[in-house]
Amino acid sequence: MNVMENIEKENQLRKMRQYVNQLTLPEKVITFLKECYDFVKKDMGLIDNRYQFSEQFLNSNKFYLGKLVCENKAPSLSCISTLIQNLAILKDLPNIDTSIIEKIDDLIAEGQQLINQKLLR
């Protein structure tokens, strides 16, 4: 096999991997972010909109979550990690119900699983 055939084959593999990543992981991560957003907004009542969620829980600009959803892109590992850390902080709130703590633990576990999946690729 000559060099040019090898390069062409590698480029085709890269395109296929990119296509698979775009179809699977972004959808899972965006679904996870939406679950976290709904939890923090509806169950906890700590934020009013996606702008606040992006700034306070993702440590990004206010348009970040909307951009990810619109472009169907997964956030960085750092962003997911920041979200997990911020969710963990919620467990320290006073007078928090055990069912809320369990939900937070479930979200943290799901986020860590997504990070692991992304790292193992």
C-alpha positions in Angstrom: 0.0 0.0 0.0 1.5 3.3 -1.0 1.5 6.4 1.2 -1.4 8.2 -0.7 -3.7 5.2 -0.3 -2.9 5.1 3.4 -3.7 8.8 3.8 -6.9 8.5 1.9 -8.0 5.5 4.1 -7.1 7.4 7.3 -9.1 10.4 6.1 -12.2 8.2 5.4 -11.9 6.7 8.9 -11.7 10.1 10.5 -14.8 11.3 8.6 -16.7 8.2 9.8 -15.6 8.7 13.4 -16.6 12.3 13.3 -20.0 11.4 11.9 -20.6 8.8 14.6 -19.5 11.2 17.3 -21.8 13.9 16.0 -24.8 11.4 16.0 -24.3 9.8 19.4 -22.4 11.8 22.0 -23.8 15.3 21.5 -27.4 14.1 21.8 -26.6 12.3 25.0 -24.7 15.2 26.5 -27.4 17.8 25.4 -30.1 15.6 26.9 -28.1 15.5 30.1 -27.7 19.3 30.1 -31.4 19.7 29.6 -32.1 17.3 32.5 -29.8 19.3 34.7 -31.4 22.6 33.6 -34.9 21.3 34.3 -33.9 20.0 37.7 -32.2 23.3 38.7 -35.0 25.4 37.4 -38.2 23.4 38.2 -37.2 21.2 41.1 -34.8 23.6 42.9 -36.2 26.9 41.7 -32.7 28.4 41.6 -32.7 29.9 38.1 -35.2 31.5 35.8 -33.8 30.8 32.3 -31.0 29.2 30.2 -28.9 32.3 30.4 -28.6 32.0 34.1 -27.9 28.2 33.8 -25.1 28.8 31.3 -23.5 31.5 33.4 -23.9 30.0 36.9 -23.8 26.2 36.3 -21.7 25.9 33.1 -19.4 28.8 33.9 -19.8 30.0 30.3 -21.4 33.0 28.5 -25.2 33.2 28.7 -25.7 31.9 25.2 -23.7 28.7 25.6 -26.5 26.2 26.2 -28.6 27.6 23.4 -25.6 27.4 21.1 -24.9 23.8 22.0 -28.6 22.9 21.4 -28.8 24.8 18.1 -25.6 23.4 16.7 -26.1 20.0 18.2 -22.6 20.0 19.7 -21.3 18.5 22.9 -19.6 20.8 25.4 -16.1 20.4 26.5 -15.1 18.0 29.3 -14.3 21.0 31.4 -17.8 22.3 31.0 -19.4 19.0 32.0 -16.9 18.7 35.0 -17.9 22.2 36.1 -21.5 21.3 36.0 -20.9 18.2 38.1 -19.0 20.2 40.7 -21.7 22.8 40.8 -24.4 20.2 41.3 -22.4 18.6 44.1 -22.4 22.0 45.9 -26.2 22.0 45.9 -26.1 19.0 48.3 -24.8 21.4 50.9 -27.8 23.7 50.9 -29.7 23.8 54.2 -33.0 21.9 54.6 -32.5 19.9 51.5 -34.8 16.9 51.0 -33.2 13.4 50.7 -35.1 12.9 47.4 -33.4 16.0 46.0 -30.0 14.7 47.2 -30.7 11.4 45.4 -31.6 13.1 42.2 -28.4 15.2 42.4 -26.4 12.0 43.0 -28.0 10.5 39.9 -27.2 13.5 37.8 -23.6 13.5 39.0 -23.2 9.8 38.2 -24.7 10.3 34.7 -22.4 13.2 34.1 -19.3 11.3 35.2 -20.4 8.4 32.9 -20.6 10.8 30.0 -17.1 12.1 30.8 -15.7 8.6 30.9 -17.3 7.7 27.6 -15.8 10.8 26.0 -12.4 10.0 27.5 -12.4 6.4 26.3 -13.1 7.3 22.7 
